[in-house]
Amino acid sequence: MDISKLNETVKNAFEAWQNGNAEVFTSYFTSDVKLYDDGSPRDFKKFVKEACGHEKFMSIEKIENEGKDIYGEFHTESWGDFKTYFKFSLNKEGKFDKLEIGQAN
């Protein structure tokens, strides 16, 4: 997968996610990060605990928003494969304060 167009912080978090390293992945986020799954609020810590290491991108189809939005084929152990997005929002300190995930068209 070509991740060269990802924002540097997104790239680091993405690699941690892909490698199933929840501790490193969460280190890029604020303590009060907001997670939205298809527009609905969701518990970030619970999501990471349940999904990191069990779900990952199989391919990247496009990268937008200055390298902070990822769209691609995603694999989960419980739901199979589908197109999804991860949209990262950086605050002024360089940490993610919001993550939006969901099914992509």
C-alpha positions as a Markdown table, in Angstrom:
| # | Residue | x | y | z |
|---|---|---|---|---|
| 1 | Met | 0.0 | 0.0 | 0.0 |
| 2 | Asp | 1.2 | 3.4 | -0.9 |
| 3 | Ile | 1.0 | 5.6 | 2.2 |
| 4 | Ser | 3.4 | 8.3 | 1.1 |
| 5 | Lys | 0.6 | 10.9 | 0.6 |
| 6 | Leu | -0.5 | 10.5 | 4.2 |
| 7 | Asn | 0.0 | 13.3 | 6.7 |
| 8 | Glu | 3.1 | 12.3 | 8.8 |
| 9 | Thr | 1.2 | 11.9 | 12.0 |
| 10 | Val | -1.6 | 10.0 | 10.2 |
| 11 | Lys | 1.0 | 7.8 | 8.6 |
| 12 | Asn | 2.5 | 6.9 | 12.1 |
| 13 | Ala | -0.9 | 6.2 | 13.6 |
| 14 | Phe | -2.0 | 4.2 | 10.5 |
| 15 | Glu | 1.1 | 2.0 | 10.7 |
| 16 | Ala | 0.5 | 1.4 | 14.4 |
| 17 | Trp | -3.1 | 0.4 | 13.5 |
| 18 | Gln | -2.0 | -1.9 | 10.7 |
| 19 | Asn | 0.5 | -3.6 | 13.1 |
| 20 | Gly | -2.1 | -4.0 | 15.8 |
| 21 | Asn | -0.2 | -1.8 | 18.2 |
| 22 | Ala | -3.0 | -0.2 | 20.2 |
| 23 | Glu | -0.7 | 1.6 | 22.7 |
| 24 | Val | 1.2 | 3.4 | 19.9 |
| 25 | Phe | -2.0 | 4.1 | 18.0 |
| 26 | Thr | -3.7 | 5.7 | 21.0 |
| 27 | Ser | -0.6 | 7.8 | 21.8 |
| 28 | Tyr | -1.4 | 10.0 | 18.8 |
| 29 | Phe | -4.8 | 11.0 | 20.3 |
| 30 | Thr | -5.9 | 13.4 | 22.9 |
| 31 | Ser | -7.3 | 12.0 | 26.2 |
| 32 | Asp | -10.8 | 13.3 | 25.3 |
| 33 | Val | -10.8 | 12.2 | 21.6 |
| 34 | Lys | -14.2 | 12.0 | 20.0 |
| 35 | Leu | -15.0 | 9.0 | 17.8 |
| 36 | Tyr | -17.9 | 8.9 | 15.3 |
| 37 | Asp | -18.9 | 5.7 | 13.6 |
| 38 | Asp | -21.1 | 6.4 | 10.6 |
| 39 | Gly | -21.9 | 9.7 | 12.3 |
| 40 | Ser | -22.9 | 8.2 | 15.7 |
| 41 | Pro | -20.7 | 8.8 | 18.8 |
| 42 | Arg | -18.8 | 5.7 | 20.0 |
| 43 | Asp | -16.4 | 5.0 | 22.8 |
| 44 | Phe | -12.9 | 5.4 | 21.4 |
| 45 | Lys | -11.1 | 3.3 | 24.0 |
| 46 | Lys | -13.5 | 0.4 | 23.6 |
| 47 | Phe | -13.3 | 0.6 | 19.8 |
| 48 | Val | -9.5 | 0.5 | 19.9 |
| 49 | Lys | -9.5 | -2.4 | 22.4 |
| 50 | Glu | -11.9 | -4.4 | 20.3 |
| 51 | Ala | -10.7 | -3.6 | 16.8 |
| 52 | Cys | -7.0 | -2.9 | 16.8 |
| 53 | Gly | -5.1 | -6.1 | 15.9 |
| 54 | His | -8.3 | -7.6 | 14.5 |
| 55 | Glu | -9.3 | -5.1 | 11.8 |
| 56 | Lys | -7.2 | -3.4 | 9.2 |
| 57 | Phe | -7.0 | -1.9 | 5.8 |
| 58 | Met | -6.3 | -4.3 | 2.9 |
| 59 | Ser | -5.9 | -1.5 | 0.4 |
| 60 | Ile | -6.0 | 2.2 | 0.1 |
| 61 | Glu | -8.2 | 3.6 | -2.7 |
| 62 | Lys | -7.8 | 7.3 | -2.1 |
| 63 | Ile | -6.3 | 9.8 | 0.3 |
| 64 | Glu | -7.8 | 13.3 | 0.8 |
| 65 | Asn | -7.8 | 16.3 | 3.0 |
| 66 | Glu | -4.1 | 16.9 | 3.0 |
| 67 | Gly | -3.4 | 13.3 | 3.9 |
| 68 | Lys | -5.8 | 13.0 | 6.8 |
| 69 | Asp | -8.6 | 11.1 | 5.2 |
| 70 | Ile | -8.1 | 7.4 | 4.2 |
| 71 | Tyr | -10.6 | 5.4 | 2.0 |
| 72 | Gly | -10.1 | 1.8 | 1.2 |
| 73 | Glu | -10.9 | -1.9 | 1.5 |
| 74 | Phe | -11.1 | -2.9 | 5.2 |
| 75 | His | -11.1 | -6.3 | 6.7 |
| 76 | Thr | -12.8 | -7.3 | 10.0 |
| 77 | Glu | -13.0 | -10.7 | 11.6 |
| 78 | Ser | -16.7 | -10.2 | 12.5 |
| 79 | Trp | -18.1 | -8.3 | 9.5 |
| 80 | Gly | -15.8 | -9.4 | 6.6 |
| 81 | Asp | -14.5 | -7.0 | 4.0 |
| 82 | Phe | -16.0 | -3.7 | 3.0 |
| 83 | Lys | -15.1 | -0.2 | 1.9 |
| 84 | Thr | -14.5 | 2.2 | 4.8 |
| 85 | Tyr | -13.0 | 5.5 | 5.7 |
| 86 | Phe | -10.9 | 6.9 | 8.6 |
| 87 | Lys | -10.9 | 10.7 | 8.9 |
| 88 | Phe | -8.4 | 12.1 | 11.3 |
| 89 | Ser | -8.7 | 15.6 | 12.8 |
| 90 | Leu | -5.6 | 17.2 | 14.2 |
| 91 | Asn | -5.6 | 19.9 | 16.9 |
| 92 | Lys | -3.1 | 22.8 | 17.3 |
| 93 | Glu | -0.8 | 20.6 | 19.4 |
| 94 | Gly | -0.5 | 18.0 | 16.7 |
| 95 | Lys | -2.7 | 15.3 | 18.4 |
| 96 | Phe | -5.9 | 13.9 | 17.0 |
| 97 | Asp | -9.0 | 15.1 | 18.8 |
| 98 | Lys | -11.5 | 13.4 | 16.5 |
| 99 | Leu | -11.7 | 10.3 | 14.4 |
| 100 | Glu | -14.5 | 9.6 | 12.1 |
| 101 | Ile | -14.9 | 6.1 | 10.7 |
| 102 | Gly | -17.6 | 4.5 | 8.6 |
| 103 | Gln | -18.6 | 2.7 | 5.5 |
| 104 | Ala | -17.6 | 4.4 | 2.3 |
| 105 | Asn | -19.5 | 4.3 | -1.0 |
